[in-house]
Amino acid sequence: MYSKLQQYPIYLFLLPVFFILHGYLENFGFITAGESAILCLSYLAGTIIIAAVCWLYFRNTAKAALVTVSLMAFYFFFGALHEFLKINAPRFFSKYAFLLTTFLLLITTLVIYLRKNRSLKRVTAFLNVLLIIYIVVDGARIFIKAMDPAGNSLSTYSFAKNNSYTPCDTCNKPDIYLLLMDEYPSSVSLAQHYNYKNELDDFLIEKKFSIQKNSRANYNFTPFSMASILNMSYIRGIKNAKAINGNDYASCELLIRNNEVISLLNAAGYSIENYSIFDLAGHPSMVQQQFLPLNTRLITERTLFAKVKKDIGWKLFTWHPFKWFASNDIMVHNRNNQLFIEQVNKSTTPKAGQPRFIYAHFYMPHQPYYYDKNGKLYDLPTIIRESRNQTLSLYLEYITYVNGRIKEMITAIQKNNPSAVIVLMGDHGRREKTRETFPERFFQNLNAVYYPDNDYTLLYDNISGVNQFRMIFNKLFNQSLPVLKDSSIYLIEKSEPGHN
């Protein structure tokens, strides 16, 4: 048996299998076995192609396999290496220029070394045995998890345990619009931190909205904020608020999909119209999901290609021939925004027989900043550059553009559906790079509500997301949902500040 392990470099095929198996284990419950198998087959195919090219150069299977596995290992585990160096080494060693140059030198040295007659039996046996052990161990751990699945790593405080919802048969059931503007700060924040007077307030007051000027988000990242808003509760199970990871994001996706607001509205006889980037139970998103690291992206997001695309890809996309790829990537949120605005405007005519909950989530004024204050679309290099730079002047111009689209939707809703309730919110405030221990502006969010009867008694100025729909349901459906303590939890991504 050992002679066979010395002779045949099966590690060439074991490495992709181990990478996928380990990723499946780390993200157990969020990726199906079928999805993992398909990804594994694609990586195996890529490995075979690279090995074939290397064999044409060396005319030796063992040498071709060793170079190929070195290339694939760097590709697979680049993200883990990069994150380790960022935390444990001087900044220079985590720079892409250093890492890519060093690897190129090492792989070149390996190729030169292997050009001479070298015996690779020991290396072949070692890599074969090592990967077999890793695969057996991970396989056993997956079997144990499958026998006793832990379930979702995050949860909300059980709504059903602490609250009973009694449908109100005598209540009016107006259409309810939730217009969620991603990363839209409160006017207080805009004035305090950016010296910007938000003229949207004058429009909202004219339209009889109640503005909660000192509203706060509960979390500073969209998936966590939306999970808390739509479940009317805080999130449990965040092990380390300073190191949230892909599993935490995937858990939030599940919390959003099966949220309490939708459950209670369904019980009240509401139909649901979903114009957002999130799937809701029974009401999938009408656009392709690129917002959260879901399914196999939980595995692939730490590979070399994914990391380069995320961290420095925006620089490449300013050059030819990469611009073509950028136009299909960076413009996706603008296309979604325009589609959702169109759908909201179409939805303003009431439908007889059943009240509706219309949830529209717009990826604005979050960067990329697509338009100037006059509604002129920026050229592609500017959009790409500003998706990273976040120049304040362009951000404020984009706010002005976004205000125009908000006015357009609200005007249409109030004209065609005057009995509708409108909730206009930001999921959190504007985020920038910072070393502050608690950046208050990250949580200062837009919050304005319109009730046709203009009775805003239950709303209060410093309300946070967990209490938003508690107060709305108490008002509209005569519920007695208690007010939770309004708190904000500052989250930091494991590797670096996020952009969701």
N, C-alpha and C positions, 0 to 999 in steps of 0.2 A: 504493500500500500504506500509506504513512504517513498519508494522509488517512483511510483506513479506521480506523487505530489511533487517530486523533484523534476519530473520530465515534462508535465503538462501545465502550462500557466492558466489554470482555470480561474485564477484570481481576476483575470481580465473580465470575466462575466460575473464573478461574485461581487465585485466592487459596486456596479450599478444596483444589483439586487440588495446589497447591504444598505446603500444610501437610501433607497426607496423604503426598505423595511424599517430602517431606523426613523425615517420621517413619518411613516405610518404609525409607528409606536409613539413618537413624541406628540402626534396630533390625533391620537386614537379617539374615534367618535366623530371627527370632523371630515374625514376622508373615507370614501368607500374602498373596499378591496378592488373593485373593478377599475376605479379611477387610478389607483396606485399601479395596478397591473399594466394598464395602457401606458402610463408614464414610464414604467420600467422597460417596457418593450421599445419605446422610442429611444430611451437612453442606451439600451443594448444595441439597437441598430446604429446609433451614432458611434458607439464604441467600436463596433465591428468595422465601420467605414474608416475610422482613424487608424485602426490596427492594420487594415489592408494597405493603406497608404504607407505606413511605417514599414510594413513587410516588403513593399516594393523597393524601399531604400536599403534595408538591412539584408533582405533575403534570409532572414533568420527569425523564427517564430518567437523565441524567448526574448530576444532583444526588442523586437517590435512590440511585444506585449508589455515589457517594462516601461518603454517610453510612452506607450498609449495610456497605461494605468497612471503614470505620473501626470500626464496632461489631464486625464479625467478626474483624478483626485484633487488637483488644484481647482478645477472647474466646480466640482461638487462642494468642496469644503472651504472655498474662498471666503464666504460670508462669515463662517465661524472663526477663521483665522483673522480676518479683518477686525471683527468685533473684539477678539482677544487682545490684539495688538493695541487697539484704541484705548482699552482699559488698563493694560498692564505694561505698556512700553511708551517711550517718548513719541510725540506726535509724528515725527519724521518717518518712523518705521511703519505707520499705518497709512501713509500717503500712497495713492495709486501709482505714482511715478516710481516710487521705491519698490513697491511690491511687484509690479509687472516687470520692471527692469530686472530685478533680482531673480524672478522666476525664469525669465528668458535666458539669463546667463546660466542658471542652474541646468535648465533643460538642454542648452547648447553644450555645456560641459559633459552632461550625461551622454549625449549623442556622440561626442568626440571620443569619450571613454569607451563606449560600446563598439566603436568601429574596429577595435582590435579584438582578437579572439579572447573572449572572456567566458568563463564558466558561470552560469547563472542558476545552477541547480539549488544552491542553498537559499538564494533570494527567492526563487520560485516556490520552494517548499515552505519557506517562512510566510510569504504572503498568502499562499493557499491555506495554510493552517490557521493563520490569524483571522482571515475573513470567514472561514468556516466557523470558528469559535464565536465570532461576533454575531454571525447570522443565527446560530443555534441559540445563543443567549437572548437575542432580541425576539426570536420566534417564540421562545418559552415565555417571555414577558408579555407578548401579545396574546398568547393562549390564556395566561392568567387573567389579563384584563378582559378578555372576551367572556371568561367564565363569571367575572364579577365586575361588570362595567360600572365606573364611578358616576357616569352621567355628566351633565354640563358642569364645567368647573366654576362657572359664575351663575348666580341666581339673584332674584329680587326677593325682598322680604315678602313672604306669602300674603298676597292680598286677600285671598279667600279665608285664611285663618282669622284675620283680624277685622274683616269687614264683610258685611252681607249686603248684596245689591238687590234691591226690590224694584222691579220694573214699575214705572209710574204710568198707569193707564190713562190718567186724566191730563198728563202734561202735554203741552205742545212739543212737537219734535221737529225743530227747524233743521234745515241742512246746516252742516258744520264744516267750515273750511279751515284747515291747518296749512297756512302758507309758511313754510320753514325756509328761511334765508341763511344759508351756511356761512358761518363766521361773520354775521352782521352784529356789530357792537351796539350798545345803547348810545343814545345821543349824549348822555352824560360822559361816557367814555370818549366819544369822538371829540367833544369839546375839551375835556380835561387832558387828554394825552396827545391829541393831534390838531388842536386848535381849529376844529371844523364845526361850524354851526349847521346842524342837520335840518334842512327845510322840510324834511318828511314829516316832522312833528306838526307843523302848521296844517299840512294836508290831513293828517290823521285826526287832529282836533276838529277840523272843519267837518270831517265825516263822522263825528260823534264817537270816536274811539276813546277808550280809557288807556292811557300810556302808563305802564309801570316803569318809571324812570330808573329805579334802582334795582331792577330785576337782576338775578344772578343765575348763571348756569351751575349745575351740580358738578359737572366734569368739563375738562378743557379739550376733549377729543369727541368728535361727532358720534361715533358708535356708542360710546358710554353715555353721552348726554341724551341721545335719542332713546336708548334703552331705559334710562331713568324717567324721561318725560312720558313715554308711552306705557310704562308700567306703573307710573305714579309712585315710585319707590326708589330707594337707594340700591346699589348693587353690592351683593355679598360675594366673597370668594376671591377678591383681588389680593393675591398673596403679597405683592410688593408694588406699591403705588409708584415707586421710582424705577421700576423695571417691568412695565407691562409688555406683553409679547403677542405673537400671532394668535396663540390659543385664546387669549383674552378677547381679542377682536372677533374671532370666530364665535366665541360664546355670546358676545353682544349681538351678533347677527341672529342667533337663535332666540335671544330675549326679545329682539325687535320683531322677529317673524311671528312669535306667539305672544304678543303683548296684551296687557289687561285692558287698555283703552278699546282695542278692536273687539275683544271678548265682550265687554260691557255694552258696546254699541250694537254688536250683533244681537245680544240679548234684548236690547231695546227696539229691535226691528229695523236697524239701519242697514243700508247697503254700503259697500265700501268701494271707493274709487281711488286707486293707488297710482299717483304720478310722482313716484320717488325712485331713488336708486336702491331702495331696500325691498326685499320680498316680505309681504305680509301673508299670514296663513290664509290660503285660499285666494290670495290676490297677488300673484307674482308681479315683480317689476316689469314694465314694458320695455326696458332698455337693458343692455348687457351690463352685468355687474363687473365693475373695475375698481370699486371703491374700497372693498375690504379684501384682505388676503384670505380667500376661501378655497376650499377643496384642495387640489394639488398645488395651488400657489403657496399654500402653507409650507410645502417642501421646496418648491423651486425658487422662492423669493430670496433664498440665501446663496444661490449659485452665483458664479462669476458674472454671467450675463445679466441676471436680475439686479445684482448690486451695482454694476457699472451703469446700467440703464437708469437706476434710481438716483445714483449719486452724481454721475458726471455725464449721463446721456444727454442732458439738455444742452451741454456744450457741443457735443457731436452733431446734434440736430440743427445747429446753425450753419453747418457746412454741407456742400454737395458731396455725395448723393443722398445724404441722410435726411434732407428736408422732406423728401416724399414720405418717409416713415413717420416723421414728426407730424405731418398734416393729418395723418390718420389716427394719431394717438392723442396729441395735446388738444385737438379741437373737439374731442368726444363730449366733454362736459358742456361746451357751448351748444352743441347739437341737442343734448339732453335738455338743457335749460329752455331752448326755444320750443322744443316739443312739449314740455310740461306747461309752459305759458300758454301755448295754443290750446292744450287740453283743458286748462282751467277756464280760459275764456269760452270754450265750447260748452263747459259744464254749467254755465251761469243760468241757463234756462231750467227752472224747476221741473222735476219729473213727478207725475201724479202717482199716488199710491204708496210710496215708500220714501222715508227720509234718507238722506245720504251723508256720509262722512267722506270728504274729499281731502286727501293728504297729498300735498305737492311739496317736494323737497328740491330746492334750487341750489346748485353749486355756485352761488354768488352771494356776496362779493368776494368769496374765497378766490385766491389766485388759481389759475391764470386770469389776468385782467384782460378781457377780450376787447372792451370798447372804451372809447374816451367819453367825456361827459356829454358830447353831442350825438352819441350813438354810432360813431364811426369805428369800424372794426380795425384794430391794429394789424400791422403786417406780421407775418409769421415769426421772423427773427425777434421782434419785440415781445411777442406773446411768450415765446420760448425763454427768452432772457429773463423776463419779469416773473415767470413762474418760479424762479429761484431768488431773484433779487428783491422782489416785493417793494419796489420804489414807492414811497409814501404818496407822492403827488399823483402817480397813476392809480394807486388804490383809491384815493379820494375822488378822482374823476370817475372811477368805476362805480363808486357809491352813488354818485349823481345819476349815472346811467341806470343802475339797479332801482333807484327811487322811481324813475320814470316807469319802469315795468311794473313795480308794485302798485303805483297809482292806476295804471291801466287795468290791472286785474281787479283791484278793489272797486274802482268805478263801475266796471262791468258787472261785478257781483251785486253791488247795491242797486244798480239800475234794473237788472233783470230778475234778481232774487232778493228783494228787500227784507224778507223775513229771515235771511240766513245769518248765522253767527260766524264771525271771522276771527281767527286767531293768527296773528302775525308775530312770528318769533325768529330770533337767531338762536342757534344751538349753543353757541358760546361767543365770546368776544374775539377780537383780532389777536392773533398770536405772532410773535416775532422771536428771534433768537434772544435768549436772555439768561443771565445767571442769578436772577432774583430767586429767593427761596419761595416766594408766593406772589407771582405777577397778577395783581388784581384785575387788570384789564382783560386778561384771558377769559374771565368769567362774566364780565359786564355785557349782557346781551340785550338785543332789541326785544321788546315785549309790549304788544298792544292788542287789545281785545275789543271787538264790537258786538254788542247786544242790541237788537232792534228796539228793546224797551229802555235802553240807556240806564239800566239799574246795575251799577257796578259795586254794590255794597260789599260783596264777599271778596272782591279782589283787593290786594294791598300792594304797596309800592315796592317792597323788596322781596316779592314772591320769587321762588326758584322753581325749576322745572318739575320737581317731584310733586308740587302742589298745584300746578297749572290746571290739569284736568280734574283734580279733586274739586277745585273751586267751580269749575265749569259744570261738572256733573251735579254738584250740590245745588247750583243755580238752576240748571235746566230741568233736572229730573228729581228734584226734592230729595236728594240723598243727604246723608249725614257723615260723609267721609271726613275723618279728622285731619287737621293740618299737621304735617310733619315739621320738624325743625329744619329750617333752611340753612344748608351747609354747602360748601364748595370743596371738592377734593382735587388737589393738583396731581395729575398723572404725568409721568415721564416715561417715554419709550425706552426699551432695554438698550437699544443701540444709540439712538440719537433722536432729537425732536422730530415728531411726525408732521404730517400735513393733511390730516383728515378732520 
